[in-house]
Amino acid sequence: MKAKSKKAKKTKKEKRAFDMSQHRQRHVAVQIYYAGDKYCGFASQGGVEDVETVEKHVALALEKTKLFGGDGVKLTSSHGYSRCGRTDKGVSALGQVIALPLRSSFPLSLNAEDLPKFPGDTVQLGGNEVKEMDYCAVLNRVLPPEIRALGWSPVTDRFSARFSASSRTYRYFFMRRDLNIDAMRQAAQHFVGDHDFRNFCKMDLANVSNFRRLISSFDLYPQAQEEAPAQGQRGLGELRRCQRQEVWYFQIHGQAFLWHQVRCMVAVLFLVGRGLESPEVVARLLDISDVDGKPQYTMAPERPLVLHDCGFERLRLHFSPYNLWRLTADLEEQWEETTLLAARMRNALSFLYAVQVRRQDIAETLASLPTSSKDHRNKKRRISEANAGEAPIEDGGAHAVPCAGDGTLSWSEALEMLGGVDQAPGSSSKSYVPLLDRQRAKSMQEQLETMADAKQERRERHDAMNEGQGTRRE
């Protein structure tokens, strides 16, 4: 047994280092899709190996498939690598684009001008038709299911996924609830144009000195979904509840974005939609001579944000039908799973809305709630409605919602009397402080004056190299 074991060790082939110099490489652009929920952003974090990023898994896939570099070669600009966007932890992407040199299926002996200009085209070599390898299919075999290569195209060596991009489009999804869509749309139009967005980002003065960005368009759209029941079919309460459960999204189109810019803009729009701020507050915050210091406010959550598209002039990506077929099947399966989960939750909500509760109990609950002096009259009116069997007035009209008899009403109707889910026990009851009255961060000049010497030197080097252009993106 020992002799056999030694013989096996002798005959075992030693792993040879892969020599990329023996293969042709082509500079290509690849579009990447990823669900960012479980990742700490797209970009690798300074050589920290144990941090899960999308780029880390892209690098591992490239290493396994021997498509890029060789032993010790990293995804850096010095090795021809570039990325279009640098998304944060939890942010997803549909249109992320990277560019890098990849191993080609064509031999070194083939002249560069004879390489096919379109990925699907073939070249006659030795009597055989040779086609470039399907980079997306190769990568997708080893990438995690949350990360997929969508399409690719050959590009020139001068192409940069970052600097050649002419535009970037983000989408931010949200539930409509009781948000004032018209007010948010009005406020969003103040963002359109060339503005200084230092009050709508996280200022990274060690890397960025120019906070002006161009927003081409900023609008709100409803996500395609089933049509809500007509008013005459299910009543005003049901119609309003369906409207509250609608999914909408912001779509923001611009050249480039600052760190956390999209989430900061959306956060302020939500305050406008809730009626806590006027649409004009956006114009005030964009006026640096008026507000030179970002008011303290919480950014919008990261998970609903998607880098939807990266625009390039004269870049035509190739999408393989086979690859799209596989990806569509995967996404359909994931969509079905999450949709069924949502349907289960919606079924539970429908059950709760239909539960019958006593009017007397609703009146007692209303009476026990703490109320400010200015809301005292409204609280008294709602208690009277609950006791008298009157339904709440919908949208300022006089149309009463039908309710059950024998001193009860549905929980859906009772919830309206209680103020909705936003007023549920445990919700924050702090009085709202307007944005312009809040404590503000130091101005840009004040922060520059207090920067450490090392950071100041780094910023000066950055300005000299990039001529005042920002580097961080949402």
TORDOTI-62864 format. One record per residue (C-alpha): residue number from 1; x, y, z negated. Coordinates in steps of 0.1 Angstrom, whole numbers, plus 2048, in hexadecimal, padded with zeros to 3 digits. Each point is the difference from the previous one (the first is absolute). Last residue first. Example, Ala and Ser with C-alpha at 12.3 -4.5 7.8 and 13.67 -1.06 7.14 Angstrom:
<recs>
+-------+-----+-----+-----+
| vexvo |  c1 |  c2 |  c3 |
+-------+-----+-----+-----+
|     2 | 889 | 7F5 | 7B9 |
|     1 | 7F2 | 7DE | 7F9 |
+-------+-----+-----+-----+
</recs>
This chain:
<recs>
+-------+-----+-----+-----+
| vexvo |  c1 |  c2 |  c3 |
+-------+-----+-----+-----+
|   474 | 716 | A33 | 838 |
|   473 | 820 | 80B | 810 |
|   472 | 822 | 80B | 7F4 |
|   471 | 819 | 80E | 818 |
|   470 | 7F9 | 825 | 804 |
|   469 | 812 | 815 | 81A |
|   468 | 815 | 81E | 7F4 |
|   467 | 81C | 7FC | 81A |
|   466 | 804 | 7DB | 7FA |
|   465 | 826 | 7FD | 7FA |
|   464 | 806 | 823 | 7F0 |
|   463 | 7E0 | 7FE | 7EC |
|   462 | 809 | 7DD | 7F3 |
|   461 | 823 | 80B | 7F5 |
|   460 | 7F1 | 81E | 7ED |
|   459 | 7E6 | 7E8 | 7F0 |
|   458 | 81C | 7E8 | 7F5 |
|   457 | 814 | 81D | 7F1 |
|   456 | 7E1 | 80B | 7EC |
|   455 | 7FA | 7DD | 7F4 |
|   454 | 823 | 7FD | 7F3 |
|   453 | 7FE | 822 | 7EF |
|   452 | 7E0 | 7F8 | 7EE |
|   451 | 7E2 | 814 | 80A |
|   450 | 7F4 | 81C | 7EA |
|   449 | 802 | 81C | 819 |
|   448 | 7F1 | 7EC | 81B |
|   447 | 7E2 | 7F8 | 7EA |
|   446 | 7FA | 825 | 7F9 |
|   445 | 802 | 808 | 825 |
|   444 | 7E7 | 7E4 | 809 |
|   443 | 7E8 | 80D | 7E5 |
|   442 | 7FE | 7ED | 7E0 |
|   441 | 7E1 | 7EB | 7FB |
|   440 | 7DF | 810 | 7F8 |
|   439 | 7EA | 7FE | 7E1 |
|   438 | 7DC | 801 | 80B |
|   437 | 7EA | 81E | 808 |
|   436 | 803 | 7FD | 825 |
|   435 | 7F5 | 7DC | 7FF |
|   434 | 7E0 | 807 | 7ED |
|   433 | 7FF | 7EF | 7DD |
|   432 | 7E5 | 7E6 | 7FC |
|   431 | 7F2 | 7F9 | 7DE |
|   430 | 80B | 7DE | 7F4 |
|   429 | 7E5 | 7E5 | 7FF |
|   428 | 813 | 7E4 | 811 |
|   427 | 7EA | 7E2 | 805 |
|   426 | 7FE | 7E7 | 7E4 |
|   425 | 7DA | 7FE | 801 |
|   424 | 7F3 | 806 | 823 |
|   423 | 7FD | 823 | 80E |
|   422 | 810 | 7F9 | 822 |
|   421 | 7E9 | 7E2 | 802 |
|   420 | 7E1 | 816 | 805 |
|   419 | 7F2 | 81D | 7EC |
|   418 | 7EA | 7EE | 7E6 |
|   417 | 7E1 | 808 | 814 |
|   416 | 80F | 7F1 | 820 |
|   415 | 80A | 7E1 | 7ED |
|   414 | 7DC | 7FC | 7F4 |
|   413 | 7F4 | 7FE | 824 |
|   412 | 819 | 7E5 | 809 |
|   411 | 7F9 | 7EF | 7DF |
|   410 | 7DD | 7FB | 80B |
|   409 | 7E3 | 80F | 7EC |
|   408 | 7EC | 7F6 | 7E2 |
|   407 | 7E2 | 80D | 7ED |
|   406 | 7E7 | 7E6 | 80D |
|   405 | 804 | 80A | 825 |
|   404 | 81E | 7FF | 817 |
|   403 | 80D | 81F | 811 |
|   402 | 7F9 | 813 | 820 |
|   401 | 81A | 81C | 807 |
|   400 | 7EF | 822 | 7FE |
|   399 | 803 | 818 | 81D |
|   398 | 802 | 824 | 7F4 |
|   397 | 822 | 808 | 810 |
|   396 | 820 | 80D | 7F1 |
|   395 | 814 | 7E3 | 80C |
|   394 | 7EB | 7E6 | 7EE |
|   393 | 7EA | 80B | 7E2 |
|   392 | 802 | 7E6 | 7E4 |
|   391 | 7E2 | 7E9 | 7FC |
|   390 | 7E5 | 809 | 7E7 |
|   389 | 7F5 | 7E6 | 7E7 |
|   388 | 7F9 | 81A | 7E5 |
|   387 | 81B | 7F2 | 7E8 |
|   386 | 81C | 7FF | 81B |
|   385 | 7F6 | 821 | 80F |
|   384 | 800 | 811 | 7DE |
|   383 | 822 | 7F2 | 7F9 |
|   382 | 80C | 80E | 822 |
|   381 | 7F2 | 822 | 7F8 |
|   380 | 811 | 802 | 7DE |
|   379 | 821 | 7F6 | 810 |
|   378 | 7FC | 81C | 81A |
|   377 | 7F9 | 81A | 7E4 |
|   376 | 81E | 7F5 | 7EC |
|   375 | 818 | 801 | 81D |
|   374 | 80C | 824 | 7F8 |
|   373 | 805 | 7F7 | 7DB |
|   372 | 816 | 7E2 | 807 |
|   371 | 7F1 | 7DE | 7FC |
|   370 | 809 | 7E1 | 7EC |
|   369 | 7EB | 7E2 | 80A |
|   368 | 7E8 | 7F2 | 7E5 |
|   367 | 7E1 | 810 | 80F |
|   366 | 807 | 7F1 | 822 |
|   365 | 803 | 7DD | 7F1 |
|   364 | 7DF | 805 | 7ED |
|   363 | 7EE | 80B | 81F |
|   362 | 80E | 7E2 | 814 |
|   361 | 7F5 | 7E8 | 7E4 |
|   360 | 7DD | 80F | 800 |
|   359 | 7FE | 7FD | 826 |
|   358 | 805 | 7DA | 7FC |
|   357 | 818 | 7EF | 818 |
|   356 | 7F8 | 7EB | 81F |
|   355 | 81E | 7F0 | 812 |
|   354 | 800 | 808 | 825 |
|   353 | 820 | 814 | 800 |
|   352 | 812 | 7E5 | 7ED |
|   351 | 7F7 | 7E5 | 819 |
|   350 | 80B | 817 | 81D |
|   349 | 821 | 805 | 7EE |
|   348 | 806 | 7DB | 7FC |
|   347 | 7F9 | 7FB | 826 |
|   346 | 818 | 81C | 807 |
|   345 | 81C | 7EE | 7ED |
|   344 | 7FA | 7E0 | 813 |
|   343 | 7FF | 813 | 821 |
|   342 | 821 | 810 | 7F7 |
|   341 | 810 | 7DE | 7FA |
|   340 | 7F1 | 7F4 | 821 |
|   339 | 80F | 81E | 812 |
|   338 | 822 | 7F9 | 7F0 |
|   337 | 801 | 7DC | 80C |
|   336 | 7F2 | 809 | 822 |
|   335 | 819 | 81C | 805 |
|   334 | 81D | 7E8 | 7F8 |
|   333 | 7F4 | 7E6 | 818 |
|   332 | 7F9 | 81A | 81B |
|   331 | 823 | 80E | 7FA |
|   330 | 811 | 7DE | 805 |
|   329 | 7EB | 7F9 | 820 |
|   328 | 808 | 822 | 80E |
|   327 | 825 | 7FB | 7F9 |
|   326 | 800 | 7DF | 813 |
|   325 | 7EE | 80E | 81E |
|   324 | 815 | 820 | 800 |
|   323 | 820 | 7EB | 801 |
|   322 | 7F3 | 7EA | 81D |
|   321 | 7F3 | 81E | 813 |
|   320 | 823 | 811 | 7FC |
|   319 | 7FE | 825 | 7FA |
|   318 | 81A | 814 | 813 |
|   317 | 807 | 824 | 7F3 |
|   316 | 801 | 81D | 819 |
|   315 | 816 | 81C | 7F3 |
|   314 | 800 | 81E | 817 |
|   313 | 7F9 | 81A | 7E5 |
|   312 | 7FD | 7F1 | 7DD |
|   311 | 7E3 | 800 | 7E7 |
|   310 | 800 | 7ED | 7DF |
|   309 | 7DE | 7F2 | 7F6 |
|   308 | 7EB | 7F7 | 7E2 |
|   307 | 818 | 805 | 7E3 |
|   306 | 7E5 | 7F4 | 7E7 |
|   305 | 7F6 | 80E | 7DE |
|   304 | 7E4 | 7EF | 7EC |
|   303 | 81B | 7F0 | 7E9 |
|   302 | 812 | 81F | 7F5 |
|   301 | 7E8 | 810 | 7E8 |
|   300 | 7F9 | 826 | 804 |
|   299 | 81A | 816 | 7EF |
|   298 | 7FA | 80E | 7DD |
|   297 | 800 | 826 | 7FA |
|   296 | 818 | 819 | 7F1 |
|   295 | 801 | 820 | 814 |
|   294 | 81C | 804 | 819 |
|   293 | 814 | 81F | 7FC |
|   292 | 801 | 820 | 816 |
|   291 | 7DA | 805 | 803 |
|   290 | 7F8 | 821 | 810 |
|   289 | 820 | 806 | 814 |
|   288 | 800 | 7DA | 807 |
|   287 | 7DE | 802 | 811 |
|   286 | 7F8 | 7DB | 807 |
|   285 | 7F2 | 7FE | 7DD |
|   284 | 7E8 | 81C | 807 |
|   283 | 7F5 | 7F2 | 821 |
|   282 | 7F9 | 7DE | 7EF |
|   281 | 7EC | 812 | 7E4 |
|   280 | 7E9 | 80E | 81B |
|   279 | 7EC | 7DF | 802 |
|   278 | 7F3 | 808 | 7DD |
|   277 | 80B | 7EA | 7E2 |
|   276 | 7ED | 7EA | 7E8 |
|   275 | 7E4 | 7F8 | 818 |
|   274 | 809 | 7DB | 802 |
|   273 | 80A | 804 | 824 |
|   272 | 817 | 81D | 7F8 |
|   271 | 812 | 7EB | 7E5 |
|   270 | 802 | 7E4 | 81A |
|   269 | 810 | 818 | 818 |
|   268 | 81B | 808 | 7E7 |
|   267 | 809 | 7DB | 7FC |
|   266 | 800 | 7FB | 826 |
|   265 | 81A | 81B | 804 |
|   264 | 816 | 7F1 | 7E5 |
|   263 | 7FD | 7DD | 80E |
|   262 | 809 | 80C | 823 |
|   261 | 81F | 814 | 7F4 |
|   260 | 80E | 7E5 | 7EA |
|   259 | 824 | 807 | 80E |
|   258 | 7FC | 818 | 81D |
|   257 | 7F0 | 7F8 | 822 |
|   256 | 80A | 801 | 824 |
|   255 | 7F0 | 80B | 821 |
|   254 | 7DC | 7FF | 7F6 |
|   253 | 7DF | 7ED | 801 |
|   252 | 7EB | 7FB | 7E1 |
|   251 | 7E2 | 7E9 | 801 |
|   250 | 7EB | 800 | 7E0 |
|   249 | 7EB | 7E1 | 7FB |
|   248 | 7DD | 7F6 | 7F7 |
|   247 | 7F0 | 7E1 | 7F1 |
|   246 | 7DB | 802 | 7F7 |
|   245 | 7F5 | 7F5 | 7DE |
|   244 | 7F2 | 822 | 7F6 |
|   243 | 7EB | 800 | 820 |
|   242 | 7F1 | 7DE | 7F7 |
|   241 | 7F7 | 80D | 7DD |
|   240 | 7EF | 81F | 80F |
|   239 | 7EB | 7EB | 817 |
|   238 | 7F6 | 7E8 | 7E4 |
|   237 | 7F6 | 81E | 7EA |
|   236 | 7EE | 811 | 81C |
|   235 | 7E9 | 7E3 | 808 |
|   234 | 805 | 7DE | 810 |
|   233 | 7F0 | 801 | 823 |
|   232 | 7F4 | 825 | 803 |
|   231 | 823 | 80D | 7FB |
|   230 | 810 | 7EA | 81A |
|   229 | 818 | 7E5 | 7F4 |
|   228 | 825 | 807 | 804 |
|   227 | 810 | 7F6 | 821 |
|   226 | 81A | 7E4 | 7FD |
|   225 | 824 | 80C | 801 |
|   224 | 819 | 814 | 815 |
|   223 | 815 | 815 | 7E7 |
|   222 | 7F3 | 823 | 7FD |
|   221 | 817 | 81C | 80C |
|   220 | 812 | 81D | 7F0 |
|   219 | 817 | 819 | 811 |
|   218 | 823 | 80E | 801 |
|   217 | 811 | 80A | 820 |
|   216 | 821 | 80D | 80E |
|   215 | 812 | 804 | 7DE |
|   214 | 821 | 811 | 804 |
|   213 | 818 | 800 | 7E2 |
|   212 | 813 | 81A | 7ED |
|   211 | 812 | 7F3 | 7E1 |
|   210 | 823 | 807 | 80B |
|   209 | 81B | 7F9 | 7E6 |
|   208 | 7FE | 7DB | 7FD |
|   207 | 819 | 7E6 | 7F3 |
|   206 | 80B | 80C | 7DD |
|   205 | 7E2 | 817 | 7FF |
|   204 | 7E8 | 7E2 | 7FE |
|   203 | 7DF | 813 | 7FC |
|   202 | 7E3 | 7E8 | 7FA |
|   201 | 7E5 | 80C | 818 |
|   200 | 7E2 | 817 | 804 |
|   199 | 80C | 820 | 7EF |
|   198 | 820 | 7FF | 816 |
|   197 | 7EA | 7FE | 81F |
|   196 | 80C | 81F | 813 |
|   195 | 7E9 | 802 | 81E |
|   194 | 7FF | 7FB | 825 |
|   193 | 7DC | 7F8 | 80B |
|   192 | 7E3 | 7EC | 7F2 |
|   191 | 800 | 7FE | 7DA |
|   190 | 7E4 | 81A | 7FD |
|   189 | 7EA | 7E9 | 815 |
|   188 | 800 | 7E7 | 7E3 |
|   187 | 7EC | 818 | 7EA |
|   186 | 7E3 | 802 | 818 |
|   185 | 800 | 7DA | 804 |
|   184 | 801 | 7FC | 7DA |
|   183 | 7E2 | 818 | 7FD |
|   182 | 7ED | 7EE | 81B |
|   181 | 806 | 7DE | 7F0 |
|   180 | 7F4 | 80A | 7DD |
|   179 | 80A | 7E1 | 7EC |
|   178 | 7E4 | 7EE | 7EE |
|   177 | 80D | 7DD | 808 |
|   176 | 812 | 801 | 822 |
|   175 | 818 | 7E4 | 7F8 |
|   174 | 824 | 806 | 80C |
|   173 | 819 | 7F7 | 81C |
|   172 | 81F | 815 | 808 |
|   171 | 80C | 7FF | 824 |
|   170 | 822 | 80D | 80B |
|   169 | 80B | 80A | 823 |
|   168 | 824 | 808 | 809 |
|   167 | 80C | 814 | 81D |
|   166 | 81C | 806 | 81A |
|   165 | 817 | 7E4 | 7F3 |
|   164 | 822 | 801 | 811 |
|   163 | 810 | 80B | 7DF |
|   162 | 7F5 | 7E3 | 7EA |
|   161 | 7FD | 7E2 | 818 |
|   160 | 820 | 80D | 810 |
|   159 | 807 | 7FA | 825 |
|   158 | 822 | 809 | 80C |
|   157 | 809 | 7DC | 806 |
|   156 | 7E4 | 7FE | 819 |
|   155 | 7E0 | 7ED | 7FA |
|   154 | 7F4 | 7DC | 806 |
|   153 | 7DC | 7FB | 7F3 |
|   152 | 7EF | 7EE | 7E4 |
|   151 | 7DE | 7F6 | 7F2 |
|   150 | 7EE | 7F6 | 7E0 |
|   149 | 81B | 7F3 | 7E8 |
|   148 | 7EE | 7F4 | 7E1 |
|   147 | 803 | 805 | 7DA |
|   146 | 7E6 | 7F4 | 7E7 |
|   145 | 804 | 7DC | 80C |
|   144 | 825 | 800 | 7F5 |
|   143 | 818 | 800 | 81E |
|   142 | 80F | 7E0 | 80D |
|   141 | 7EB | 7F6 | 81E |
|   140 | 7F6 | 825 | 805 |
|   139 | 824 | 809 | 809 |
|   138 | 802 | 7E8 | 81E |
|   137 | 7DD | 809 | 80C |
|   136 | 808 | 825 | 7FF |
|   135 | 821 | 7FC | 812 |
|   134 | 7F1 | 7ED | 81D |
|   133 | 820 | 7F6 | 811 |
|   132 | 809 | 812 | 821 |
|   131 | 7F5 | 7ED | 81F |
|   130 | 816 | 7EA | 816 |
|   129 | 7F4 | 7F3 | 822 |
|   128 | 817 | 7E5 | 80C |
|   127 | 814 | 7FC | 820 |
|   126 | 821 | 809 | 7EE |
|   125 | 7F1 | 81F | 7F0 |
|   124 | 7E1 | 810 | 80F |
|   123 | 7F3 | 81B | 7E8 |
|   122 | 7DD | 801 | 7EF |
|   121 | 7E8 | 81B | 7F5 |
|   120 | 7EC | 7FF | 7E0 |
|   119 | 816 | 817 | 7EC |
|   118 | 7FF | 81C | 81B |
|   117 | 820 | 811 | 80D |
|   116 | 80F | 7DE | 80A |
|   115 | 827 | 7FF | 7FD |
|   114 | 811 | 806 | 821 |
|   113 | 80D | 822 | 7F7 |
|   112 | 813 | 7F0 | 7E2 |
|   111 | 813 | 7E8 | 817 |
|   110 | 7FB | 7DC | 7F7 |
|   109 | 821 | 7F0 | 7F5 |
|   108 | 7F7 | 805 | 7DB |
|   107 | 7E5 | 7E7 | 804 |
|   106 | 7DA | 807 | 7FC |
|   105 | 7EE | 7F2 | 7E1 |
|   104 | 807 | 820 | 7ED |
|   103 | 80C | 805 | 7DD |
|   102 | 7F1 | 820 | 7F1 |
|   101 | 80D | 823 | 7FD |
|   100 | 7E9 | 816 | 7EA |
|    99 | 7E1 | 815 | 800 |
|    98 | 7E4 | 800 | 7E6 |
|    97 | 7DC | 80A | 805 |
|    96 | 7E4 | 802 | 7E5 |
|    95 | 7DD | 800 | 811 |
|    94 | 7EA | 7EB | 7EA |
|    93 | 80E | 80A | 7DF |
|    92 | 7F9 | 7FB | 7DB |
|    91 | 808 | 815 | 7E1 |
|    90 | 804 | 7ED | 7DF |
|    89 | 822 | 80F | 7F8 |
|    88 | 809 | 81C | 817 |
|    87 | 803 | 802 | 826 |
|    86 | 820 | 80B | 812 |
|    85 | 7F5 | 805 | 824 |
|    84 | 810 | 7FD | 822 |
|    83 | 81D | 7E8 | 7F8 |
|    82 | 823 | 7FF | 80E |
|    81 | 81B | 7E5 | 805 |
|    80 | 81E | 804 | 817 |
|    79 | 81A | 7F1 | 7E9 |
|    78 | 80C | 821 | 7F1 |
|    77 | 7DB | 808 | 7FB |
|    76 | 7FD | 7E4 | 7E7 |
|    75 | 7EF | 7DE | 800 |
|    74 | 81E | 7EC | 7F3 |
|    73 | 81B | 7EC | 810 |
|    72 | 812 | 7E9 | 7E7 |
|    71 | 7FF | 7E1 | 816 |
|    70 | 7F2 | 809 | 821 |
|    69 | 7ED | 81C | 811 |
|    68 | 7DC | 7F8 | 80A |
|    67 | 7EC | 7E4 | 810 |
|    66 | 810 | 7E3 | 7ED |
|    65 | 7DD | 7F3 | 7F8 |
|    64 | 807 | 7FC | 7DB |
|    63 | 812 | 821 | 7FE |
|    62 | 7E5 | 813 | 812 |
|    61 | 7E6 | 7F1 | 7E9 |
|    60 | 814 | 80A | 7E1 |
|    59 | 803 | 824 | 80D |
|    58 | 7DB | 802 | 806 |
|    57 | 7FB | 7F2 | 7DD |
|    56 | 815 | 81C | 7F1 |
|    55 | 7F0 | 81A | 816 |
|    54 | 7DE | 7F8 | 7F0 |
|    53 | 80D | 806 | 7DD |
|    52 | 802 | 7E9 | 7E2 |
|    51 | 81B | 80D | 7E9 |
|    50 | 818 | 7E4 | 7F4 |
|    49 | 81C | 809 | 818 |
|    48 | 806 | 824 | 7F7 |
|    47 | 816 | 80B | 81D |
|    46 | 7F4 | 824 | 801 |
|    45 | 7DB | 7FA | 7FF |
|    44 | 7F5 | 7EE | 820 |
|    43 | 7E5 | 814 | 813 |
|    42 | 7DC | 7F6 | 803 |
|    41 | 7F2 | 807 | 7DD |
|    40 | 802 | 7EC | 7E0 |
|    39 | 7EC | 7E3 | 80F |
|    38 | 7E1 | 7ED | 7F3 |
|    37 | 7E5 | 817 | 80E |
|    36 | 813 | 80A | 820 |
|    35 | 7EC | 7ED | 81A |
|    34 | 818 | 800 | 81D |
|    33 | 7FF | 806 | 826 |
|    32 | 821 | 806 | 813 |
|    31 | 806 | 80E | 823 |
|    30 | 822 | 7F7 | 80E |
|    29 | 816 | 816 | 815 |
|    28 | 81D | 7F0 | 812 |
|    27 | 826 | 805 | 805 |
|    26 | 80C | 7E1 | 813 |
|    25 | 81C | 7E9 | 7F5 |
|    24 | 812 | 7E7 | 816 |
|    23 | 810 | 7E3 | 7ED |
|    22 | 823 | 7F4 | 7F8 |
|    21 | 806 | 820 | 7EB |
|    20 | 7E4 | 7F4 | 7E9 |
|    19 | 817 | 7E5 | 7F1 |
|    18 | 7ED | 7EB | 7E7 |
|    17 | 816 | 7F3 | 7E5 |
|    16 | 804 | 7DA | 801 |
|    15 | 7F0 | 7E9 | 7E7 |
|    14 | 816 | 7E2 | 7FA |
|    13 | 7F4 | 7E0 | 810 |
|    12 | 7FB | 7E2 | 7E9 |
|    11 | 816 | 7E4 | 80C |
|    10 | 818 | 802 | 7E3 |
|     9 | 7E4 | 803 | 7E6 |
|     8 | 7EE | 7E2 | 80E |
|     7 | 821 | 7EC | 7FF |
|     6 | 804 | 809 | 7DB |
|     5 | 7DD | 7F5 | 7F8 |
|     4 | 805 | 7DF | 812 |
|     3 | 820 | 7F9 | 7ED |
|     2 | 7ED | 808 | 7DF |
|     1 | 7E4 | 7E8 | 809 |
+-------+-----+-----+-----+
</recs>
